[in-house]
Amino acid sequence: MSFFGGGDSGNIDKKKYESLTLSIRQTVLERSHYRCQKCSVKFRGSNGPFFEHINGSLKDNRPSNLRSLCDKCFEHVKKKESRKGFLGSMRNNLGQMFGN
């Protein structure tokens, strides 16, 4: 099973979720009631929204893999989001274990 779901049959159109479109952003924002999903602050002006990829894959822009965050909460995940690949996920896991 891929991270897009659908099993081996490939029922999910991966190309549909390769980029973070306005439609996907709107879906995530409506689901979160236009609030940060970590601290619940309402989005206004420059405080967001930013989007975190829950599974760490920047290519997986399914609404179920995204959560909306304000700028302050996104600062904590920005470092994690910038690390890519297997080694990046290993660094992230070790960082969480040791509080980095």
Buried (B, 14 or more C-beta within 10 A) or exposed (E): EEEBEEEEEEEBEBEEBEEBEEEBBEBBBEBBEEBBBBEEBEBEEEBBBBBBBEEBBEEBBBBEBBBBBBBBBBEEBEEBBEBEEEEBBEBBEEEEEEEE
